[in-house]
Amino acid sequence: YAHFAARDRLTDVMLERMLAGVSTRRYARTGEPIGSEVDEVARSTSKSAVSREFVFRTRENLIELMSRPLEDLRLAVVMLDGIELKGRCCVVALGIDTDGVKHPLGLWDGSTENATVATTLLANLTGRGLDVEQGVLVVLDGGKALRKAVRDVFGVHTPVQRCVRHKERNVLDHLPKHQCATVRRRLRAAWALDDHEAALERLRVLADELARTDPGAAASLREGLEETLTITRLGVTGRLKL
């Protein structure tokens, strides 16, 4: 009786369908046909019932995610980013271990991507046993709040790689459309080099050229410029660099 009365299998299916994009309003249509008489009295697939189960299961999974011990996890990379959901900002942490496997580490909710939210998330990770003393590369989008949190929690010597796609987009946003293709090509050519000094020199030359006509783009490129080349400085090549 306990086995057949258990709702785990049903809620697992519901959670899977909802995460795949099925709305609460249309959920009942995804079930197998069981007859019109049953459909008329069924309540477990109503919009409100599905919504309650979804909230319950996602809360349960989130608690598990945010409390999972991390002391046995050997990470090579920690990626941090802020994403906006319904007017709220969630700072998300994703780890990549030394075998290249990705591990969701946690997320923290706040009104904005501020230093307090980011610091709280990183402190939660270290409190759960995440070891960064053996060396870990942190990848950021360039937000000042995230950068400050990494420095405060992980230490000033933790290497940080700025996301080059975010940097590229920020630079191009300052330029007229007819210049974008040329500047994008030069940026990517510099970042593709394996010689750190040569890549850094190319980017500095480009910034100097942009300063004459587009000072906003030049300032955007110069801000955190060296951290866009951290993996090049560390000698990372091949697919891992990409």
N, C-alpha and C positions, 0 to 999 in steps of 0.2 A: 504493500500500500504506500509506504514512504517513497519507494522508487517511482511509482506512477503518479503520485501526487506532487512530486517535486517539480518546481517550475524552472529549474536551471536550464534544461534543454530548450524550453520555450523562450525564455528570456535571452538565451544565447543567440537563437535564431533572430529574435526581434532586434537585438543590438546589432547584429551583423547586417541586417537589412537596412536599419536606420543609418548606419555608418556608410552604407553604399548609396545613400541618397533618397531612400523612400520616405515620403512625408507621412506624418501621423494621419493625415486625412485619407491617404490612399493605401494605408498599410493593409487594411482588410482585403484588398484586391490581390495581394501577393500570396495569400494562403491557398491551400488546396481546397477544392470544392467539397463541402461536407453536407450539402442539402439545404434547401431553402428554409425548412422548418428550424434547423439549428441556427442558420444565419440570422433569422428574425429575433432570436432570444439571446444570441451570443453577446457578451459584454467584454470579453478579454481582448478583442481587437478593436475596440472603440478608440476614438482619437484620444480621449482623456486617459484611458487605461494604458495605452501604448506610451503616452507622454510620461506618465508616472513611472512606469517600468524603465524607460530610457534614462530618466533623471536618476533613478535609484542605481542602475547599473553603471552609468558613467561616473557617478560620485564614488561608488565602490571601487571602480578601476583606478580613478584618480588618487584616492587615498592609498591604494596599494602601490601605485607608481611613486608617489611622493614619500613613501616610507621604506622603500626597498633598500636594503643594505648595499653599499657600493665598495666595501673594502676589498673585495676579491676581483674588482674590475680594473684591468690595466689598460688605461686609455692612452692613445697617441694624440688625439685631437678632441677638443671640446668646442662645439659650435654654438654661438649665442645669437639670438635674434628676437626682436620685438614684433609681434603680429597683432593687428587690430581686429577685434571680434565684437560686433555690435556696440561700438563706441568705447569698448574697454581694451586696454593694452595688456597682452600676455607676453612675458619674457620666457622664451623657450630655450631649453638646453638639450643638445643632442651630442652624445659621445660616439667616437669611433675608436674601437680597440685596435690593438697591434696586429690583429688578423684582418682588419678592414671591415669588421661587422659593426653596424650602427646600433646604438642603444639610446632610446629616449630616457633622459635623466630626470626631467621634471619641468614644471612651468609654474609661474607665479603671476597672479593677476593684480593689476593696478589701473589707475585712471590714465596714467601716462607711462612712457618708458623712462622712468626716473631712476636715480642712483639707489634710492632706498629699496625699490622693488628688485632691481638687479642684485644688489648686495644681499638681500634676504634670500634670494634663490641660490646664489653661490655659497652663502653660509650654510644653507640647508644641505647642499651637496657635500661640503666638507664635513659637516656634522654627521652625515650618514656614512662617512668613511672614505670618500673620494680622495685618492692620493695624487697630488700634483707635484710632490717633491722629487719624483723620479724623472720629471720632465714631461710637459704636455704643451702642445701648441693650441692656442685659443684663436678661433676665427670669429671676427666681428664684422658688423655692417658699417662701423664707423661712428656709431652713436657715442657721444661723450659720456653718457650715464653708464653704459656698459663698460667702456674703457676704464672709468674710475672704479667701478665695482671689481673688475679683474685685478687692478693694481692694489686695491685695499684688501681683498680676500686672498687672492692667489700669490700676491707679492710682485714687487717691481721687476723682478728678473724673469717673469713668465713671458715667453715669446708670444707676440700677438701678430696675426696676419689679418690685414684688412681685406674684406671682400672686394676684389677688383671690379666685379660687375656693378656693385653699388657705387664705387668710386667713378667708374666710367660714366654711369648714368648721371651722377651729380655734376661732373664736368660738362657733359654734353648739354645739360639743361641750361647752361649759361651761354650757349653758342647759337648763332643763326643756323638754320637748317642746312644751308649749302656747305657749311664747314664740318658738319658732324661726321660724315663718312671718312674724311681725311684724318681727323683727329682720332676717331675710333681706331682706325687702322694703325696709326702710330702708337697709340697706347697699347694695343694688343701685341704689336711687334716687340715693344720694349719688355712687356711682362713675360713674353715667351722666351726671352733670352735666358741662358743658364749662367751667364757671367753677371754677377751682381753689380759690379762697378760700372760695366758697360750699360746695363739696364738703367741704373740710377742716373747716369750721365744723360742718356736719351730723354728720360722723363724731365730732368732739370732743364735741358735745352728746350723742350716743348713748352714747359711752363714759362720760360723767359720769352719765347716767341708769342705766346698767348697774352702775356702781360702788356704787350704793346697795343693790342686791339681789343682784348677781352679780359680785363683784369679780374672779373668775377670768376671766370673759368680757371685762370692761373692760380688764384687764391685757393680755389677748391682742389686743384691738383696738388698744390704744395702742402695742404693740410694733411698730415699723416702720410706723406709721400713714402717715406722709408718703410713704413709698416705694410705697404702694398707689395714689398719685395722681401718680406721676412723668409718665406720658404725658399726663395732664390739664394738668400744669404746663408741659409742653413744647408744648402746643397741638395735640396729635394728636386728630383727630376722625374720624368716619365709621367705615367698615369696619375700618380699620387699628386703631382704638382697641378695637374689639370683639375 
